[in-house]
Amino acid sequence: NLGVRYDVETPRKEKYNRQGSFDPTITGTLNGKPVTGGFVFAGENGRPEGLWNTNYNGVQPRIGFAWTPLQFMTVRGSYSLLRTPITGLGNFLVPDLSVPNQSIGGVNGGVNPGVVNVVTNPTGPIAPIAPLSGGPLFSGAFTVPYIDTGSAFPYVQQWSFALQFQVTKNLLVETAYNGSKGTHLFGAQVDINQPSYAALIQRVKDKFNFGTAVANPYGLVDASNRVRTETGYQSLRPYQQFFDQPIQSFFDRNGNSIYHGGYLSFKQRFSKSLTMQGSYTWQKSIDDVSTSSNSADAGIFGLARPQNFYDLRAERSESTYNIPHKFTAGYSYDLPLGKGRLLNIKSKTLNNLFGGWRTAGLFSAQAGYPVWVRLGSIGYWISQGGGNALEGTTTLRPNLVAGVPVTTDNWQNDPYGNNTGARFLNPAAFSVPGSLDNPAFGSAPRSLSGARNPWTTFYDANLSKTFKVGERVKLDLRTDFINALNHPNFFINPNNAHDFVGAYNRTNITDPNASPFTIVSGFGRFDRNNTTPGRLLRLAVKLTF
């Protein structure tokens, strides 16, 4: 099979062009001083009416084949390229300019006081929406977004190859390989108005006061006509006309991924009453941002945020959702008790009670998700001169200590640490990066392949039968055993178990004997709220007439 799909993606527009983006290249003046970088409305100052350019590169080829070289063997393969539109990512205006609005409904908006209705109190005049235009705007009391209007659009390539064998009359075996590669995927948001890390590190070494207040360089004033001040940290922002806010990116397409997976399955019918099937999957997914939306990088059981937005290659690691091994097996069995079965029951009454019972079950076991760790604070990114050298969304990670196991061996004896204080993660395997006056990023990767949540195991089973009550009435009984083995499955607490240490203890500056950091009490511990529930017995009755 050969095919091709072609899409033309037109950008999302707003009727009055009340959308826009920060343009880092546009120039102008602000209070008589030259300025570079400003907010530009869509359709003005040379910008298109959409938030990004029309995408004409929507070619998406497909190819697939199936071949039977031998009577008992089938070979299949495929390749496809899939593109993801940006237009459908959220339905909100960018930016939110807090446009005045009028509410209609209830007791609001009628020509007379009272509840609005079409008979006695119809809707009154609606004030026209004032168009927003002009600019570019080099300052403003709204959150300024930045949208890359480049030609990079998300797409994924997928490919597969499979062999299927009819080994015997009742045994089918299949083995397959699947792969995929994601390019320009929706990724982590970036604050382009963040001071450079190199400048921040140098200021820390110089004992710069990040908290000092100085007048903003453009003489911007508040509602009382007083010149607004900025902190030492804000004075380092590259776009001083927006000194008091980040310039957050939207619709980022900076993510990449690669996936390889092997699959083996079987289906065996032992008799007319017993069927079994199972599968084993080995897979590995690597990316630099596991999941994302406009809020970006939401991972499994919490947020695994990038550490350095300007070095996303360092974020390349095992995907937070990756499960390298997974085995499943299921069965369906008609018990050999009843009329016409191995243990034949001739009595109609006894057969109606004890014959015709069915049972089925599903067993699954899979490796855990990789654990990820945050430093939990800004570490040594503080200045002896005063203030902090990091603000906003920068999420530091700790260093990994070479040769020290990341997980402990005795956690199963006290999973929640109530008696011995045991932890699943070993605090000795981590350290705070840098030192006083010398801040640094942590060496730990975004996800820890060598430290996974424990294996999860499930076994669910059921027992059922249909009773005939007369010619037209049937009674179905079913009993489900959820987690029949009563096996607990543990997961790291997403709220605080990822955070290694608290904030820096400034007493350490004058007293070297004072501990600079304290390990968070919940770090690396399991939580009862994140443990799968115990065995559940469920009874169901259905009457059909």
C-alpha positions, 0 to 999 in steps of 0.5 A: 500500500502506498499513500500520501496525505497533504495538509496546509495549516493556516495559523489561528487568527482573531477577528480584531487582531488582538493577538500578538507576540514579542518581537526581539528585533523591533526598535523604537523609543521609550520615554525618549530613549532608544529601545529594542524589543517590543510587543507587536499586534498581529497584522501590524508592523509587518507581522502576519494576522496569524500567530505563526506563518502558514505551513505548506510543508504538510506532505505525509507519506505512508507505505505498508506491505504484507507478504506471505513467503510460506503458508504458515508465515506472514511478513508485515512492515510499514512507515508513516510520517505524521504531522501535528497542527499547532492551531489546536493547541489550546483555545485561548487568546495570546496574550490575555489583554484583559479586554473589558467584557459584558456579561449577559444572563441572569439579572445582568444585561436586560433592558429592565431590572430583573431576570433577562428573558426574550418576552418581558426583559430582552437583552439590552444594548451591548457595548461595541468592543474597542479595537486594540491596535497600535504599537509596537508596545515597549511597555505594558501591564500585561504578560508579554508572550513570545511566539517563534514564527519560524518554519519548524512544525512538529512531526513524528516518523513511525516504522514497524516490521513484524513476523507472524507464524502459525506454529500449530493449528492452535498456536499463533506466535508474532514478533515485531519491532516498532520505532518512532522519531519525534522532531520539533515536538511541543517542548518546554517554555523558555523565558527569553527575558531571563538574565544569562546564567554566566552573568548571574554566576559572575555577580554571585562571585562579586557578592552582588546584592540581588535584592537592592532597589534601583530606579528603572532605566526608562523612567517608567512610573506607577499609578501615582506617577512615581518612578518604579524601582527594580531589584538587582536581579531584574536589572540584569534582564536583557529587555529592561523595558519589561524588567518586572516580568518574564517574557514567556514563550508559547507554542514551543517546538524544541522537543525531540524523541526517539523510540525503539521497541520489541514485541513478542506475543502468542495465542494458544487454544488448548481445547474448546474451553481453554484459551491463553494469550500473552505478550512481552514488550521491551522498549526504550524511549529517549527524549528531552521533554517527555510530555508538554502542553502550553504549561510544558513538561508535565511528567509521570507523577509530577513535573520533570522540568528542564534545568537549563533552558538554554542547553536542552541537549543536556535534558536528553534522557530516558523518557519519564513514562518509559517502561522497559519491560512489560509482560502480560498474560491472560486466559479464559476457561470454561470449567469442565463441569456441566452437561456435555463436559468432562464432568457431565451432569445429567440432572437438569437442576444440578446442571443449572446450579453447578454447570456452565461456570466460566473463569478468566484472568489477566496477569501483568508485570512491568518495570517501574517508571524512572525516578527523577530528582529535583534539588528542591531549592536554588542551592548555592545560587545565592549571594553573600551580598544579598538576595537570590541569583535565581528566580522563575522557572529554573529547576535545579537538580543535584549532583550524583555521587559516583560509586554510591547506589541511588536506591537502598536495599532495605526499603521493603522492610519499612516501605514508608519509613515509619519505624526505621526512617528508611528511604527508597532513594539513598540521600548519600547518592546526591549532593548539592552542586557548586559551593558558596560564591560558586553556584553550578548546575547539577550533574543528575540527568532529567530522569534516573534510569538506574533508579526506577519505581519498583516493579508493578504486578497485577492479577485480576480474575473473575468467575461468572455464570448465566442461569436460565430462569424459564424460557425468556429470563436469564440471570447473570452472576459475576464475581471480580477479584481486583488485585487478587494476590493483594500485592502492593505497588509503590510509587514515589510521592509526586509532591515532595519525595523528589525534592532533595534539600531545603533552602540554603542556611545563611548562618553557614556564611558566618558559621562554617559548622552550621549545616548549609542544607537540610535533607527534606524529610519526605525525600525518596520515600513512598507514601500510602496515598501513592500505593495501589489499594488492596484486594477488592471483591466485586459482585454483580447481578444482571437480570435479562428478560 
